[in-house]
Amino acid sequence: MHFLQRHTRKISLALSVMMSAMAGSVASAQELTMPERWTRSLMYVRPIFKQDTLTIRILGDVMMHSAQIKNAHRGGSEYDFSSYFSLIEDQIKEADIAIANMEFTLAGEPYSGYPCFSAPNTLADYLADCGFDIFLAANNHIFDKGAKGAERTLEIYRRLENERGIRFMGLAGDEEELNQRNPLFIRSKGIKLALLNATYGTNMGLGTHWPKTNYLSARTQLESALSKAKEADADVTIAFPHWGTEYVLKHSARQEETAIWLAESGADMIIGAHPHVIQDFQMLETSETNGYKKVPVAYSLGNAVSNMSARNTQLELMATVRIVMHGNGDVEILPLEFTYLWCSRPGGFCDSYTVVPVEEYIGRKEEWLGPWEYDKMVDTYIYVKEQTGIEDKNTKTINE
């Protein structure tokens, strides 16, 4: 799971050759004295880029089941989601870019959970307050409330973008908006990212031409987006597919085939969602045509927050991507880091829904409102790690 991937900028040596020649000519000309500071400037190459590290954190499916709506309701139009990410909010905010998969619509009242999701508007505002910078909207539930529901969701995302700078992708209201967000270009700390989000399908038919989401099956469209990333000289291209078989800890042959295609088409990293459980990690290597590039694939991060309690559905991953810009302009992608999290339901850790960092709370059973859920968390953690082979970035011995 350890890897090193570099993208090297081609910088011409012509200037260095010219300066060396100039220095030589000056040295041979006895009558001309060059100030020392000029000599230093010509003879020593200085970094032209500021070395820095860009940190990106990604969470899986943010869901809003009926029980969550009821638990958060405080009367009238007031809903309180403040417990959801309270234990990891610092990690979200300290990231340069934080990304969440929004598996619901903001279609307005009446709010509803599975099978047709419509969450309160304030859920999106809460996520923005927590420090999330980008919302992923391409998923199988995005048209649960039809075209009108998707359009209303777009209106809220656009408002958050205009007022708070929160970007979104995977959903568009017209051709112009689709082109602007497919891929979504982000520049931070001198590094240019190209981000792409697409789903295997949607549960409800659209019925009209717009709004649109991105489909993994529309390969011509995806290939065009990946080509745009190359043409724009993006340093790193990350694909976020919504795919896979629900509740299965291992990726499918179809997922792997799609991942290989995405990697060969230009993706430098692939981080998936949808199965509601963690799936395994794989390192792909592209063909000779693409320079044998190594591409990490996290097939599923699991649920970020939900009311699910079936086996393995409460355990999840937070993925951390670190990209280094070196002084010479080289961009280096460091090994992908994973942090195991647990979505505690009311009566577990506390009386509401709370995302618990597993490693941090191992050995603190006495702090749980329901010790039985602590035991479930530890048992699930051990089992899923064995099945997927994914280690926590700070794995330690479990001491109950």
Secondary structure by P-SEA (a helix, b strand, c coil): ccbbbbbbccccaaaaaaaaaaaaaaaacccccccaaaaaaacccccccccbbbbbbbbccccccaaaaaaacccccccccccccccaaaaaaaccbbbbbbcccccccccccccbbbbccaaaaaaaaaccccccccccccccccaaaaaaaaaaaaaaaaccccccccccccaaaaaacccbbbbcccbbbbbbbbbccccccccccccbbbbccaaaaaaaaaaaaaaacccbbbbbbbccccccccccaaaaaaaaaaaaacccbbbcccccbbbbbbbbbbcccccbbbbbbcccccccccccccccccbbbbbbbbbbbcccbbbbbccbbbbbbbbcccccccccbbbbccccccccccccccaaaaaaaaaaaaaaaaaccccccccccccc
